[in-house]
Amino acid sequence: MEKATIRNLKEIKDKRVFIRVDHNVPQDDKGNITDDTRIRESLDTIKYCLDKGAKIILCTHLGRPKSKADTQFTVKPIVKKLQDCLKGVNITLVDDCIGKKVEDAVSKLKSGEIVYLENIRFYPEETANDPEFSKKLAALCDYYVNDAFGAAHRAHASTEGIAKYVPAVAGFLMEREVKILGEAVANPKRPLTIIFGGKKIKDKIGVMDNLLKIADNILVGGGMTYTFVKASGGQIGNSIVDAENVEYCKNVIKTAKAKKVNLVVASDCVAADKYAPDANTRVFATNEIRDGWEGLDIGPKTRAAFISVIQKSKTVIWCGPLGVTEFDKFAQGSKEIGNAMANCKAITIAGGGDTAFTVAKFGWADKFTHLSTGGGASLELLEGKTLPGVAALLNIKEVR
């Protein structure tokens, strides 16, 4: 990674360091955080700055609020969780992002203390990447650290705009994400296997096009399966299908054959007679699903085929659950594939979003080489795109 990181800054003691984190964590209806992975993954950078005696300003987005009136998107639960992780550290929540209230709180900061700003998306200027708003954020600090990989694909004021007005470097999480995902694509240990799951083909078209050029094996499961099967003329019953991308799937099949990529589309599935946790189930070949039934998980033959490929691979990247994992009855395929990855000798990467959540949910987080904290950012990096939040950072040679 040619971009500078926080360790390239010579002295941050007593300096105001603005750290953009991605603490956009899921919560239940009562505001309880249901997965604190993104908070825990940011701790290395925060603790490094604390140990170096910096004055820290933390900033995140949370959800998609329309205005400050959307109080359910407050970061208060996040600050409480962070305080639990940083016992003894003084953390002050300010209920704004810019203005006198924030400026006063920052001016009173002592070394080793934290000011946490309210949800940055309470301001529409954030997503508009408004230059004046970016300048106000930059005026709060001496250095800017982007550790929000999950938001690095967005050119927003706190991820890209601010970097134009203050020295900007990467945090440790950002460095790790870009390095591991970048190397997995640019210089993979082979055989390289990509597992595609989830429902939306349109979200993965760019990734699939890019990885078709370099992958040795592509395994297709989850809701994506049935559009591929439809493209091959199969009968898919009531299973989900992306009608707009049937032709695209036909082209993927042709391209894989021409490039000698081993494309394995799920051959059987566990189907249900309704979309519910208590549905009746039976196993069908994916091209022979009867009307009234829909595939909700990969079947036993597919699991065995996928596992066989995984065990022969040196790098495995998993993008998207292979079944409806919120229903235990249809989570078995994802469980078996995740378990195979957790216990194989390959470099194993979960590509963010629902995939990383699935891996963490079943207790394999420590057994994977890397769990990405970014959904869209992970996909765009695998697609070969330049992320605005990374491009805006200083190169190592530019740090003084």
Number of C-alpha atoms within 10 A of each C-alpha: 13 11 19 21 23 23 15 14 15 9 12 19 16 16 18 24 24 28 29 24 29 24 27 20 19 15 15 9 7 7 15 13 14 10 15 16 17 21 19 13 19 23 17 13 22 23 14 15 24 19 12 15 19 25 26 27 25 21 23 22 25 20 15 11 19 12 12 18 10 11 11 14 23 21 25 18 15 22 21 13 15 19 15 11 13 14 9 9 14 13 21 17 17 20 16 17 22 19 11 10 12 21 16 11 17 22 11 11 20 16 19 20 20 25 22 26 23 25 26 24 23 24 17 16 17 20 16 13 19 16 17 13 21 24 18 17 25 22 15 21 19 16 22 28 26 32 30 30 31 24 28 28 25 18 20 22 28 34 31 24 25 26 26 16 16 20 19 29 29 29 26 21 22 25 21 17 22 20 13 18 21 17 14 20 20 12 10 19 16 18 17 25 30 23 23 26 24 21 23 17 23 14 13 22 17 17 20 20 13 16 21 21 12 18 24 20 25 24 21 26 32 27 28 26 34 29 27 28 22 20 19 15 10 16 17 25 18 18 22 18 20 17 11 11 17 19 15 17 22 16 13 19 19 12 16 18 12 9 13 13 19 17 20 18 22 28 21 23 30 24 29 24 17 16 15 14 13 12 12 13 18 15 16 20 21 29 21 14 23 17 12 13 21 26 33 27 30 31 25 18 13 24 24 14 15 24 18 12 18 27 15 15 23 17 25 29 23 23 25 28 29 32 28 24 19 11 14 12 20 25 19 21 27 26 22 16 20 26 18 17 28 21 13 20 14 22 21 25 24 29 27 24 21 19 25 26 20 22 24 17 13 12 13 18 18 11 16 21 17 20 25 26 30 25 20 20 27 27 23 19 20 24 18 15 14 13 20 17 27 26 15 21 24 19 17 15 10 10 15 8
